[in-house]
Amino acid sequence: MDRDEVRRYVEGALGVILVDKSVIRESRTLEDLVLDEEDIDELFKKLHESGINVKKREKEEALKHPESTTVMALIDHIFVSLQK
């Protein structure tokens, strides 16, 4: 899976959660997207259902630091972990 495919999966999962899809940008943080803990859990659940398994540590970081976790960083972490 290439980075663009990962981006589409992440944006698709976010699109299910968010009412206003126009706010989805790679430079946005999870906090900018007004995602609460339940939304972030739902995001990772949707990714898992799509066959993308995110490491527990990365999920915990996103939950602990939504103000500094950007969509781009999340995509990059997933992409790199899939390459291993």
C-alpha atoms as one frame of an Amber mdcrd trajectory, in Angstrom:
protein
   0.000   0.000   0.000   1.465   3.371  -0.972   1.230   6.634   0.961  -1.595
   7.973  -1.214  -3.703   4.873  -0.513  -3.089   5.277   3.226  -4.098   8.955
   2.939  -7.351   7.988   1.204  -8.163   5.442   3.935  -7.450   7.959   6.710
  -9.448  10.702   4.995 -12.283   8.253   4.323 -12.406   7.211   7.968 -12.331
  10.856   9.061 -15.081  11.632   6.563 -17.379   9.133   8.274 -16.751  10.775
  11.656 -16.791  14.460  10.700 -19.860  16.369   9.587 -17.814  19.066   7.807
 -15.453  17.179   5.509 -13.959  20.407   4.124 -11.792  20.721   7.255  -9.831
  17.544   6.469  -6.327  18.692   5.537  -3.012  16.970   6.156  -1.698  19.924
   8.146  -4.642  19.847  10.562  -4.195  18.339  13.994  -6.721  15.977  15.505
  -7.584  18.771  17.919  -8.182  21.181  14.986 -10.670  18.652  13.648 -12.429
  18.775  17.036 -12.009  15.036  17.556 -12.611  13.846  21.085 -11.337  10.574
  22.536 -14.376   8.672  21.278 -13.874  10.041  17.747 -10.190   9.106  17.772
 -11.091   5.580  18.911 -13.642   5.431  16.087 -11.000   6.585  13.583  -8.654
   3.755  14.558 -11.549   1.271  14.547 -12.477   2.319  10.989  -8.863   1.991
   9.893  -8.673  -1.475  11.479 -11.851  -2.498   9.637 -10.116  -1.410   6.414
  -7.175  -3.683   7.177  -4.908  -0.952   8.541  -3.670  -1.889  11.978  -2.098
   0.981  13.876   0.320   0.234  16.677  -1.087   0.698  20.157   1.674   3.185
  20.984   0.715   5.443  18.057  -2.947   5.344  19.017  -2.035   6.247  22.602
   0.091   9.174  21.352  -2.808  10.470  19.266  -5.118  10.228  22.269  -2.592
  11.841  24.599  -1.536  14.635  22.219  -4.331  15.464  19.748  -3.081  19.060
  19.685   0.192  17.993  18.046  -0.876  14.923  16.041  -1.449  16.058  12.474
  -3.315  14.072   9.867  -0.088  14.022   7.817   1.925  12.620  10.739  -0.694
   9.938  11.284  -0.602   9.002   7.588   3.210   8.889   7.641   3.306   6.708
  10.789   0.835   4.272   9.267   2.694   4.189   5.948   6.061   3.553   7.609
   4.644   0.841   9.873   3.104  -0.924   6.871   6.507  -0.980   5.153   8.109
  -2.954   8.008
